[in-house]
Structure formats: C-alpha cells, structure tokens
Amino acid sequence: MELLQVMIDAVKGTYQENYTKGQTSDAIRNALIEANGGSNKINIKNFYRGSQVYSLIEELIPTIIDEGFKDEDVIFSLVDYRNIADGDEQEFEIEGHSLFAVADAAAGIKGVRRQRIDESQKVTVKTSMKIARVYEELNRLLAGRISFDTFVDRLAKSFKQQILADAYKAIDAIATNTVGLNSDYVVASNVAGAEDKLLELIAHIEADTGKSVRLYGTKAALRKVPNATVSDEAKSDLYNMGYFGKFNGTEMVALRQVHKPGTTTFAMNDNKVFVIAGGDKPVKVVNEGEGLMIEGEATDNQDLTKEYVYGQPMGVGVACSEAMGVFTFSA
C-alpha cells in the first residue's frame, strides 16, 4: 500500500520525492482523512477492524516502536536488541565466564536468577504484552492538532519509557539482590572512603575481563564519585555535565533517569554505580514485532466512546557475559 510505505519512510526519517518533513506530515494527514471517508474524526462507524485507517495504523505501529529504540540514548550502548519479526534470533549466546547473571524484568519479580557456567550457553528472555493507548492521539492527528511526527514521537516514547524502566529495574535487581556475586565485585562505601575502594573494584573487573571498563550511573550517582586531583578539565566537566568525566582515568557515562510508568518515582538508584567492561551489552531486549490493536467496548465508557489500545510482546533481561561490579554509596 503506497500510503503505508510513505508513512514508514517518514518514521525512518526519509521523505519521498520533493516533500519536506512538514509537507510529508500534511500529506499523510490528508491521505488518512481520505482513507477515513473524508472525516477528520475517529469513531465507531469508521474505525473498526478491517477499515483502511485501522489496518494502516496497526501495520505502522510496529515500525514506530522498532525505530524508537534505535536512537542515541546512552542506555542503548548497553543493550543487545533483537527484533524477531526482522528474522533475529530470540536466543542470546553467552560465553563461559566466572560470572553469569540473568534478571527477567517480569511483573512482580523479587529476585535474580543466577548461575555460573564454564561453557557458552544460550539464554532466552521472557516477553510480555506492552500496551499503549492510540485513540486520543490518532484523533488529534486527524483533527490537525498534532503533526504526524508528533504522533510517532509520542507513541514511540510510550513504549520506550516502559522498556527503559524495565531495563533499569533488571539492572538494579542485580545490585539489590547480590547473593551469588563475588564479594570483591560488590562494594559499598561512604563518599569519604570511596576512592580507594572504587579503584580496587575497577582493578578486579579489568583483571577478570582483560578489558578497560566504564562507570555507569545516573548523573546524581556519578556526582558522588570522588576525584583526588581536580584538574581544570575536571572542573569543566563538572560545570558542563554535572559530574567529573573521568575517575582516575576511567571514563564515566551518565544514564538518563526515567520515571516508573504512571508515577513520578525514579526507576534508577541514585546511589549505585556500575562497573562494566567495554563492549559488553548486559541488557537484553526482545521485540517480537507482531502486535495487535485491541478495541474496548463503547458501553464501558460513560460517554459511549470506544477506546483503542495497541499491544506488542516485548521482554527485557540482563545477562552478563563479562564480570561486572556494583558500587554503592552508603550514608
């Protein structure tokens, strides 16, 4: 379908013929209105399974979700991402090392499944249905109150926010339930005594992996990392980024804090710093890529409007093929 391809191209940042970004957005909106029988409103009579607009949106959303994960957000430098619909394997190959930890970010998880392995092993990540409401935003799009690009951005962020929260939850589960981890790799200290202990932790991880490491944490956590000699460059980093860019030569990388979906509670612990070997991607994300538009009943709402939501199976876990360290700043 030509309109669907134009919409997919726009999601991917490509624009056909001589259209500019804004012109493409207007062209898509006008085409959707035409496909909607000339109406700029979504209602029971024109938006139902089998209608052209319904089918278009149901086909488009998986692309929006998939592209939403392929941005520059720092957390995705730690993510091994698989889209099964594109033919990727669901299984992750983990090489044999002394530390192996998996945290499934399923609802209600209280612990972390761990085991030691001596040979490579394949692991899978459980998926569950993630939901986003589309009715109101689609109505805004057809009414001209938002652009197509805004519609795409909001929908992508809805899924991305949930996956980010799940990813942080899985990482923090390792740091919270440290049973089974090498005690040398799980360290706590107050700020005053942090420098020597953090240097020792870094040395342990580098000795185990044979690789240089980075320190990952929220900006608030990285601000607590001390630096014995504060150079002019370090002062500039503190002024521009809010934390020292390096700790005694080891690069520090800030993870953007996110809220747990539907709350104002932060998902990431501001007292923990993670020591991760370069190149390791401990966060595993599986996107099954096949979703379903779900129609609510009009009689469920007092104003007799139907509610449309989109669900797609996705999963997040943590599988560390390299040793990693957890440093906690205590009071």
MARLUMRO-289177 format. One record per residue: residue number from 1; residue in one letter; chain; z, y, x negated of N, C-alpha, C in turn. Coordinates in steps of 0.05 Angstrom, whole numbers, plus 5000, padded with zeros to 4 digits. Atoms other than C-alpha are relative to their C-alpha. Layout:
# MARLUMRO-289177
NUM;a;A;Z;Y;X;Z;Y;X;Z;Y;X
...
This chain:
# MARLUMRO-289177
1;m;A;5000;4976;4983;5000;5000;5000;5000;5025;4982
2;e;A;5004;4977;5018;4977;5066;4969;5025;5018;5000
3;l;A;4976;4983;4999;5037;5107;4994;5023;4988;4984
4;l;A;4979;5013;5015;5086;5057;4966;4997;5003;4970
5;q;A;5005;4997;5028;5053;5060;4898;5005;5028;4990
6;v;A;4995;4972;5007;5055;5136;4898;5030;5005;4998
7;m;A;4971;4997;5000;5130;5132;4914;5012;4987;4976
8;i;A;4989;5015;5023;5143;5080;4860;4994;5016;4974
9;d;A;5007;4984;5023;5105;5122;4809;5018;5025;4997
10;a;A;4983;4977;5001;5146;5183;4828;5028;4993;4991
11;v;A;4973;5009;5008;5211;5144;4819;5000;4996;4970
12;k;A;5002;5006;5029;5187;5124;4749;4992;5025;4984
13;g;A;5006;4975;5015;5170;5197;4732;4971;5004;4994
14;t;A;5028;4995;5004;5095;5191;4735;4988;5011;5026
15;y;A;5011;4986;4977;5052;5233;4781;4970;4998;5000
16;q;A;5028;5005;4998;4983;5216;4805;4983;5025;5002
17;e;A;5020;4979;4999;4921;5259;4798;5011;5026;4990
18;n;A;4992;4973;5010;4937;5333;4794;5026;5009;5013
19;y;A;4974;4993;4987;5003;5331;4832;5021;5008;4979
20;t;A;4976;4995;5016;5062;5365;4801;5024;4986;5014
21;k;A;4977;5013;4989;5132;5339;4813;5006;5009;5028
22;g;A;4994;4989;4974;5144;5385;4872;4979;4993;5021
23;q;A;5022;5006;4981;5076;5373;4903;5001;4970;5008
24;t;A;4998;5028;4993;5086;5298;4899;5022;4995;5021
25;s;A;4977;5003;4982;5153;5304;4935;4991;5009;5028
26;d;A;5009;4991;4974;5120;5344;4992;4979;4981;5011
27;a;A;5021;5019;4991;5061;5296;4995;5013;4974;5011
28;i;A;4986;5025;4991;5108;5236;5001;5014;5005;5027
29;r;A;4986;4994;4974;5149;5270;5056;4980;5002;5023
30;n;A;5020;4997;4979;5086;5288;5096;4989;4973;5007
31;a;A;5011;5027;4995;5059;5217;5088;5021;4983;5016
32;l;A;4979;5015;4986;5126;5188;5111;5001;5009;5030
33;i;A;5000;4990;4972;5125;5233;5173;4976;4989;5015
34;e;A;5024;5011;4987;5054;5210;5188;5005;4970;5007
35;a;A;4995;5028;4995;5076;5137;5180;5021;4996;5021
36;n;A;4978;5001;4980;5135;5153;5226;4990;5010;5027
37;g;A;5012;4991;4974;5087;5171;5283;5000;5029;5004
38;g;A;5001;4971;4999;5087;5245;5266;5028;5013;5004
39;s;A;4973;4990;4995;5163;5252;5276;5014;5003;4973
40;n;A;4983;4996;5023;5210;5281;5224;5029;4991;5005
41;k;A;4973;5010;4993;5269;5245;5256;4999;4969;4999
42;i;A;4997;5029;5000;5293;5174;5246;5017;4992;5024
43;n;A;4984;5009;4978;5316;5139;5309;4993;4971;5007
44;i;A;5004;5028;4993;5318;5071;5343;4971;4993;5007
45;k;A;5027;5005;4991;5248;5078;5371;4979;4997;4977
46;n;A;5020;5000;5021;5212;5089;5305;5009;4988;4974
47;f;A;4990;5012;5025;5257;5059;5251;5013;4974;5006
48;y;A;4991;5027;4994;5263;4985;5261;4985;4981;4982
49;r;A;5012;5020;5018;5247;4922;5222;4971;4995;5010
50;g;A;5028;5003;4993;5171;4917;5220;4985;5026;5002
51;s;A;5013;4974;5000;5157;4991;5226;4991;5008;4972
52;q;A;5011;4993;5026;5117;5023;5170;5020;5013;4981
53;v;A;4981;4986;5016;5171;5070;5146;5023;4982;4991
54;y;A;4978;5019;5006;5225;5016;5149;4991;4982;4976
55;s;A;5010;5018;5021;5182;4969;5106;4997;5015;4974
56;l;A;5004;4984;5025;5165;5025;5056;5027;5004;4986
57;i;A;4974;4994;5012;5238;5043;5045;5013;4975;4989
58;e;A;4989;5025;5009;5260;4971;5040;4987;4990;4974
59;e;A;5014;5007;5024;5207;4958;4987;5006;5019;4977
60;l;A;4996;4980;5021;5222;5022;4949;5027;4999;4987
61;i;A;4973;4998;5010;5297;5018;4942;5006;4983;4975
62;p;A;4995;5015;5025;5298;4961;4890;4990;5014;4975
63;t;A;5010;4985;5023;5255;5003;4844;5018;5024;4993
64;i;A;4982;4978;5004;5301;5063;4854;5025;4991;4985
65;i;A;4975;5010;5013;5362;5021;4835;4994;4992;4971
66;d;A;5006;5010;5027;5328;4989;4775;4995;5023;4981
67;e;A;5005;4977;5017;5304;5055;4747;5025;5016;4995
68;g;A;4975;4985;5003;5372;5086;4758;5018;4991;4978
69;f;A;4984;5010;5022;5402;5041;4705;4988;5005;4973
70;k;A;5014;4996;5025;5351;5060;4652;5000;5029;4991
71;d;A;4998;4972;5009;5377;5128;4633;5017;5001;4975
72;e;A;4988;4996;5027;5414;5157;4574;5031;4998;5001
73;d;A;4970;5002;4999;5486;5145;4598;5010;4983;4978
74;v;A;4990;5014;5024;5527;5123;4538;5008;4972;5006
75;i;A;4990;5027;4994;5557;5063;4573;4978;4979;4998
76;f;A;5022;5020;5001;5488;5031;4575;4992;4993;4972
77;s;A;5004;5009;5027;5487;5028;4500;5017;4974;4995
78;l;A;4983;5024;5002;5539;4973;4512;4992;4979;5021
79;v;A;5008;5017;4978;5501;4940;4569;4976;4983;4994
80;d;A;5023;5019;5001;5457;4878;4567;4992;4997;5029
81;y;A;5008;4998;4972;5418;4889;4631;4978;4980;5007
82;r;A;5020;5020;4991;5378;4835;4668;4992;5006;5029
83;n;A;5011;4998;4973;5333;4844;4728;4985;4974;5006
84;i;A;5012;5027;4995;5319;4774;4754;4974;5002;5015
85;a;A;5026;4997;4985;5264;4800;4801;4977;5005;4981
86;d;A;5021;4995;5019;5225;4821;4739;4995;4975;4982
87;g;A;5004;5024;5016;5230;4750;4711;5020;4995;4978
88;d;A;4980;5003;5021;5290;4759;4666;5018;4975;5007
89;e;A;4982;5023;4997;5337;4700;4655;5027;5011;5009
90;q;A;4973;4992;4992;5405;4704;4690;5020;4993;4979
91;e;A;4981;5010;5020;5439;4667;4633;4999;5018;4975
92;f;A;4997;4985;5025;5465;4703;4571;5008;4981;4978
93;e;A;4995;5017;5023;5463;4668;4504;5022;5013;4983
94;i;A;4978;4990;5016;5529;4678;4467;5003;4983;4975
95;e;A;4997;5014;5025;5532;4659;4394;5029;4991;4995
96;g;A;4973;5010;5005;5592;4619;4369;5015;5018;4980
97;h;A;4983;4984;5017;5646;4664;4341;5029;4994;5008
98;s;A;4972;5006;4996;5722;4664;4338;5010;5012;5026
99;l;A;4990;4987;4975;5729;4710;4399;4978;4998;5021
100;f;A;5019;5000;4977;5696;4699;4466;5016;5007;5025
101;a;A;4985;4992;4976;5719;4735;4529;4981;5007;5022
102;v;A;5016;4993;4977;5689;4740;4598;5018;5011;5022
103;a;A;4986;4989;4976;5713;4784;4655;4980;5003;5022
104;d;A;5017;4997;4977;5679;4776;4722;5012;5022;5017
105;a;A;4990;4977;4986;5685;4842;4759;4998;4996;5030
106;a;A;5001;5005;4972;5691;4810;4827;5024;5013;5014
107;a;A;4978;4987;4986;5735;4840;4881;5025;4983;4998
108;g;A;4974;5013;5001;5808;4824;4872;5006;4985;4974
109;i;A;4994;5014;5025;5803;4799;4800;5026;5009;4988
110;k;A;4974;4994;5012;5871;4796;4767;5001;4993;4970
111;g;A;4998;5009;5027;5856;4762;4701;4973;4999;4987
112;v;A;5024;5003;5015;5804;4749;4649;4997;4972;4990
113;r;A;5005;5027;5010;5773;4681;4635;4992;5001;4971
114;r;A;5005;4999;5029;5774;4668;4560;4997;4972;4989
115;q;A;5001;5025;5015;5755;4612;4513;4989;5005;4972
116;r;A;5011;4999;5027;5739;4600;4441;4977;4980;4998
117;i;A;5023;5018;5003;5672;4570;4422;4991;4999;4971
118;d;A;5010;5004;5027;5643;4542;4358;4970;5000;4999
119;e;A;5029;5000;4999;5571;4537;4380;4990;5020;5021
120;s;A;5010;4981;4980;5525;4582;4420;5002;4988;5028
121;q;A;4995;5009;4972;5535;4578;4495;4987;5020;5019
122;k;A;5011;4983;4980;5501;4604;4557;5020;5006;5022
123;v;A;4981;4993;4979;5542;4642;4608;4985;5015;5022
124;t;A;5012;4986;4977;5526;4670;4677;5020;5019;5011
125;v;A;4983;4980;4987;5553;4729;4715;4997;4998;5030
126;k;A;5000;5002;4971;5572;4723;4788;4990;5026;5012
127;t;A;5009;4976;4986;5537;4771;4835;5012;5002;5028
128;s;A;4990;4995;4973;5560;4802;4900;4984;5023;5012
129;m;A;5016;4980;4986;5527;4847;4952;5012;5028;4996
130;k;A;4992;4972;5002;5530;4921;4936;4985;5016;5022
131;i;A;5011;4987;4976;5518;4968;4995;4998;5030;4997
132;a;A;5003;4971;4999;5491;5038;5003;4989;5008;5027
133;r;A;5010;4991;4974;5480;5077;5068;4975;5018;4995
134;v;A;5025;4986;5004;5410;5105;5075;4991;5017;5024
135;y;A;5010;4987;4975;5404;5131;5146;5001;5031;4998
136;e;A;4997;4971;5000;5431;5202;5136;4982;5013;4980
137;e;A;5016;4988;5020;5395;5215;5071;4970;4999;5007
138;l;A;5028;5002;4992;5329;5190;5098;4993;5020;5022
139;n;A;5004;4979;4979;5336;5236;5159;4998;5027;4987
140;r;A;5001;4975;5014;5349;5294;5112;4973;5004;4986
141;l;A;5026;4999;5014;5286;5276;5072;4978;5008;5019
142;l;A;5022;4995;4981;5240;5275;5133;5003;5027;5013
143;a;A;4996;4973;4988;5271;5339;5161;4995;5022;4980
144;g;A;5006;4979;5021;5256;5375;5095;5025;5013;4989
145;r;A;4975;4987;5010;5329;5389;5079;5006;4991;4971
146;i;A;4999;5008;5028;5325;5350;5014;4972;4990;4991
147;s;A;5025;5009;5010;5267;5332;4968;5001;4969;4996
148;f;A;5002;5029;5006;5243;5261;4953;5016;4994;4975
149;d;A;4986;5005;5025;5271;5268;4883;5031;5000;5004
150;t;A;4971;5000;4994;5340;5285;4911;5008;4975;5015
151;f;A;4995;5025;4985;5336;5226;4959;5003;4977;4980
152;v;A;5000;5021;5020;5320;5180;4900;5025;5002;4983
153;d;A;4977;4996;5018;5375;5210;4856;5026;4992;5013
154;r;A;4975;5007;4986;5429;5203;4909;5003;4970;5004
155;l;A;4999;5028;4995;5411;5132;4925;5006;4985;4974
156;a;A;4995;5013;5026;5408;5112;4852;5028;5003;4991
157;k;A;4972;4995;5008;5475;5144;4838;5020;4984;5016
158;s;A;4982;5015;4984;5507;5107;4895;5005;4972;4988
159;f;A;4998;5027;5013;5492;5040;4862;5011;5002;4972
160;k;A;4991;4997;5028;5502;5065;4791;5030;5005;4999
161;q;A;4972;4994;5001;5571;5092;4807;5017;4974;5004
162;q;A;4986;5025;4995;5593;5024;4834;4999;4982;4976
163;i;A;5003;5018;5023;5565;4986;4774;5015;5011;4976
164;l;A;4985;4988;5022;5596;5035;4725;5030;4994;5004
165;a;A;4972;5005;4994;5664;5027;4759;5006;4970;4995
166;d;A;4996;5028;5005;5656;4951;4756;4999;4994;4970
167;a;A;5002;5004;5029;5635;4954;4683;5026;5009;4986
168;y;A;4976;4990;5011;5696;4996;4665;5024;4982;5007
169;k;A;4978;5018;4991;5741;4950;4706;5000;4975;4983
170;a;A;5002;5024;5016;5715;4890;4668;5009;5004;4971
171;i;A;4992;4993;5027;5725;4923;4600;5031;5003;4999
172;d;A;4971;4995;5000;5795;4946;4619;5015;4975;5006
173;a;A;4986;5026;4995;5812;4876;4644;5006;4986;4974
174;i;A;4995;5012;5026;5805;4852;4572;5024;5014;4987
175;a;A;4979;4985;5014;5850;4907;4547;5027;4997;5014
176;t;A;4975;5003;4985;5902;4896;4602;5012;4973;4998
177;n;A;4991;5027;5001;5906;4821;4601;4991;4988;4973
178;t;A;5009;5007;5027;5904;4807;4526;5009;4972;4991
179;v;A;4991;5027;5007;5931;4736;4529;4976;4984;4988
180;g;A;5022;5016;5013;5889;4693;4481;4985;5015;4979
181;l;A;5014;4985;5021;5863;4750;4439;5017;5000;4974
182;n;A;4987;4999;5026;5880;4751;4365;5018;5025;4999
183;s;A;4981;4978;4999;5943;4794;4359;4993;5022;4980
184;d;A;5008;4979;5019;5913;4831;4299;4979;5019;5013
185;y;A;5021;4984;4988;5858;4857;4346;5010;5015;5024
186;v;A;4989;4985;4977;5905;4884;4400;5024;5016;4989
187;v;A;4981;4984;5014;5945;4942;4373;5009;5023;5018
188;a;A;4989;4977;4985;5990;4995;4405;5016;5017;4980
189;s;A;4985;4982;5017;6020;5056;4372;5002;5027;5013
190;n;A;4999;4972;4992;6044;5126;4387;4980;5016;4982
191;v;A;5020;4983;5014;5999;5183;4363;5008;5004;4971
192;a;A;4990;4995;5027;6043;5196;4302;4994;4978;4980
193;g;A;5004;5023;5019;6034;5126;4273;4973;4987;5004
194;a;A;5025;5013;4992;5963;5114;4298;4981;4997;4977
195;e;A;5021;5000;5019;5922;5129;4237;4998;4974;4983
196;d;A;5000;5024;5017;5942;5071;4191;4994;4975;5017
197;k;A;5004;5024;4984;5944;5020;4248;4971;4999;5010
198;l;A;5028;5000;4991;5875;5041;4274;4981;4994;4977
199;l;A;5016;5006;5023;5846;5038;4204;5001;4970;4994
200;e;A;4997;5029;5005;5874;4967;4196;4984;4984;5021
201;l;A;5014;5014;4979;5845;4946;4264;4969;5001;4994
202;i;A;5029;4997;5006;5776;4973;4244;4993;4981;4977
203;a;A;5005;5018;5023;5781;4934;4178;4999;4971;5009
204;h;A;5000;5027;4990;5797;4870;4216;4973;4993;5014
205;i;A;5025;5005;4985;5736;4876;4262;4976;5000;4981
206;e;A;5023;5000;5019;5689;4894;4205;5001;4975;4982
207;a;A;4998;5024;5017;5716;4836;4163;4990;4975;5016
208;d;A;5007;5023;4983;5706;4788;4222;4970;4999;5005
209;t;A;5028;4999;4992;5636;4811;4241;4980;5006;4978
210;g;A;5018;4992;5022;5608;4837;4175;4983;5024;5007
211;k;A;5016;4977;4990;5583;4898;4213;5018;5025;5001
212;s;A;4986;4975;4995;5603;4971;4218;5007;5002;5029
213;v;A;4991;4999;4972;5639;4989;4282;4999;5029;5010
214;r;A;4997;4974;4987;5643;5047;4331;5026;4999;5017
215;l;A;4977;4998;4982;5703;5071;4370;4990;5012;5027
216;y;A;5009;4992;4974;5690;5077;4445;5025;5006;5017
217;g;A;4978;4993;4982;5735;5111;4496;4992;5025;5016
218;t;A;5004;4976;4986;5739;5167;4546;5005;5024;4981
219;k;A;4995;4976;5017;5740;5238;4518;5030;5004;4997
220;a;A;4971;4996;5001;5814;5242;4535;5013;4980;4980
221;a;A;4989;5020;5019;5827;5177;4495;4993;5008;4972
222;l;A;5009;4994;5027;5786;5199;4435;5013;5025;4989
223;r;A;4985;4976;5010;5823;5266;4432;5026;4992;4987
224;k;A;4974;5009;5011;5885;5226;4415;4997;4987;4972
225;v;A;5004;5013;5026;5853;5194;4354;5004;5021;4978
226;p;A;4993;4980;5020;5882;5230;4293;4980;5001;4977
227;n;A;5017;4997;5023;5846;5254;4231;5017;5014;4979
228;a;A;4982;4989;5020;5888;5266;4168;4989;5025;4988
229;t;A;5012;4977;5012;5839;5315;4137;4980;5012;5020
230;v;A;5017;4988;4979;5808;5362;4188;4981;5019;4986
231;s;A;5020;4984;5013;5744;5389;4157;4988;5020;5019
232;d;A;5013;4981;4983;5703;5447;4183;4981;4986;5020
233;e;A;5017;5014;4982;5654;5397;4212;5016;4986;5022
234;a;A;4982;5012;4979;5711;5361;4248;5009;5020;5020
235;k;A;4992;4978;4982;5735;5427;4276;4977;5007;5019
236;s;A;5023;4994;4983;5664;5440;4301;4996;4979;5021
237;d;A;5002;5022;4980;5662;5371;4334;5021;5004;5022
238;l;A;4979;4997;4980;5729;5385;4368;4993;5023;5019
239;y;A;5007;4977;4984;5703;5452;4392;4977;4994;5020
240;n;A;5024;5005;4984;5636;5426;4417;5002;4976;5018
241;m;A;4999;5025;4984;5653;5356;4442;5027;4994;5012
242;g;A;4973;5005;4990;5728;5358;4454;5015;4978;4986
243;y;A;4987;5020;5017;5744;5304;4402;4986;5000;4973
244;f;A;5013;5002;5026;5731;5290;4328;4977;4980;5002
245;g;A;5024;5017;4998;5662;5260;4319;5004;4974;4984
246;k;A;4995;5024;5017;5688;5211;4266;5029;4997;4994
247;f;A;4973;5006;5009;5753;5177;4248;4998;4987;4973
248;n;A;5001;5010;5027;5756;5169;4173;4973;4985;4994
249;g;A;5027;5011;5005;5681;5156;4171;4989;4982;5022
250;t;A;5009;5017;4978;5678;5113;4234;4992;5017;5024
251;e;A;5011;4984;4978;5635;5142;4290;5016;4995;5026
252;m;A;4987;5002;4974;5669;5156;4357;4980;5008;5021
253;v;A;5020;4996;4978;5629;5153;4422;5016;5002;5026
254;a;A;4985;4996;4974;5655;5182;4488;4985;4987;5023
255;l;A;5010;5011;4975;5645;5143;4552;5007;5018;5023
256;r;A;4995;4982;4978;5637;5186;4613;5019;4987;5021
257;q;A;4981;5010;4980;5695;5177;4661;4987;5000;5027
258;v;A;5011;5001;4973;5678;5157;4732;5024;4994;5019
259;h;A;4981;5007;4979;5717;5152;4797;4995;4973;5011
260;k;A;5003;5024;4984;5730;5087;4831;4987;5007;5026
261;p;A;5014;4993;4976;5683;5087;4891;5018;5006;5023
262;g;A;4985;4992;4977;5711;5124;4950;5028;5011;4995
263;t;A;4974;4989;5008;5771;5151;4911;4996;5022;4980
264;t;A;5000;4981;5022;5789;5205;4861;5016;4988;4977
265;t;A;4986;5014;5021;5823;5153;4816;4980;4993;4978
266;f;A;5017;5007;5023;5793;5146;4746;4998;4970;4996
267;a;A;5004;5029;5004;5763;5078;4731;5008;4991;4972
268;m;A;4995;5007;5028;5775;5081;4656;5027;5010;4990
269;n;A;4974;4993;5010;5842;5082;4620;4997;5020;4977
270;d;A;5002;4978;5020;5851;5147;4580;5018;4996;4976
271;n;A;4982;5006;5024;5900;5114;4531;4989;4977;4983
272;k;A;5010;5023;5015;5854;5059;4505;4974;5007;4986
273;v;A;5024;4997;5016;5802;5059;4450;4990;4972;4992
274;f;A;5011;5026;5006;5755;5000;4439;4984;5001;4974
275;v;A;5013;5002;5026;5731;4979;4370;4979;4979;5003
276;i;A;5022;5019;4994;5662;4947;4378;4980;5001;4977
277;a;A;5019;5002;5022;5615;4922;4324;4973;5010;5009
278;g;A;5026;4989;4994;5548;4956;4320;4980;4979;5010
279;g;A;5020;5018;4989;5493;4923;4362;5010;4981;5022
280;d;A;4990;5017;4980;5539;4883;4406;5000;5014;5027
281;k;A;5000;4989;4973;5530;4894;4481;5017;4982;5018
282;p;A;4981;5018;4986;5592;4863;4514;4997;5001;5030
283;v;A;5002;4997;4971;5577;4889;4584;4974;4987;5010
284;k;A;5023;5015;4990;5531;4842;4622;4996;5008;5030
285;v;A;5007;4992;4973;5496;4868;4685;4976;4984;5010
286;v;A;5021;5016;4988;5454;4824;4730;4992;5013;5027
287;n;A;5011;4988;4976;5409;4855;4783;4981;4979;5012
288;e;A;5017;5020;4989;5379;4803;4829;4974;5012;5011
289;g;A;5025;4986;4994;5328;4855;4851;4988;4996;5028
290;e;A;5010;5005;4973;5319;4829;4922;5022;5008;5019
291;g;A;4980;4991;4981;5356;4867;4975;4992;4998;5029
292;l;A;5005;5002;4971;5359;4874;5050;5010;5025;5014
293;m;A;4991;4978;4983;5361;4932;5098;5015;4988;5024
294;i;A;4983;5011;4979;5416;4919;5148;5003;5021;5022
295;e;A;4998;4982;4977;5416;4951;5218;5026;4996;5014
296;g;A;4977;5001;4983;5480;4968;5253;4993;5003;5029
297;e;A;5005;4997;4971;5485;4967;5329;5007;5028;5009
298;a;A;4995;4973;4990;5479;5033;5365;5026;5002;5016
299;t;A;4976;5000;4983;5535;5013;5411;5026;5000;4983
300;d;A;4976;4999;5018;5582;5011;5350;5009;5028;4995
301;n;A;4994;4972;5004;5579;5087;5346;5002;5015;5026
302;q;A;4996;4986;4975;5603;5135;5399;4976;5017;5008
303;d;A;5024;4984;4994;5540;5178;5393;4975;4982;5004
304;l;A;5021;5019;4996;5497;5115;5401;4978;5001;4979
305;t;A;5019;5000;5022;5462;5126;5334;5004;4974;4984
306;k;A;4998;5024;5017;5445;5065;5292;5005;5008;4972
307;e;A;4994;4995;5028;5469;5061;5221;4985;4979;4984
308;y;A;5016;5018;5017;5424;5032;5167;5012;5000;4972
309;v;A;4989;5002;5027;5452;5006;5102;4982;4981;4984
310;y;A;5016;5018;5017;5418;4972;5043;5019;4985;4982
311;g;A;4983;5017;5017;5450;4914;5006;4983;4986;4980
312;q;A;5013;5014;5021;5430;4884;4940;5020;4985;4982
313;p;A;4981;5015;5017;5464;4829;4900;4999;5009;4971
314;m;A;4998;4992;5028;5489;4853;4832;5026;4989;4989
315;g;A;4975;5010;5012;5542;4829;4783;5004;5013;4973
316;v;A;4992;4988;5026;5579;4856;4723;5021;4982;4987
317;g;A;4980;5015;5015;5618;4818;4669;5001;5010;4972
318;v;A;4997;4993;5028;5640;4824;4598;5000;4974;4984
319;a;A;5001;5024;5018;5620;4772;4545;4996;5010;4972
320;c;A;5000;4989;5027;5636;4789;4473;4991;4978;4981
321;s;A;5010;5019;5020;5594;4752;4422;5011;5007;4973
322;e;A;4987;4992;5025;5629;4790;4367;5030;5006;5006
323;a;A;4972;4992;4997;5703;4803;4355;5001;5030;5007
324;m;A;4996;4972;4993;5726;4868;4387;5030;5007;4999
325;g;A;4972;4992;5002;5790;4908;4381;5007;5019;5023
326;v;A;4990;4982;4979;5833;4945;4432;5024;5015;4989
327;f;A;4978;4984;5011;5877;5002;4410;5011;5017;5023
328;t;A;4987;4986;4978;5927;5032;4460;5019;5021;4989
329;f;A;4981;4979;5007;5963;5098;4451;5024;4999;5018
330;s;A;4976;5002;4984;6034;5089;4474;5014;5027;5000
331;a;A;4986;4974;4997;6082;5145;4494;5015;5006;4974
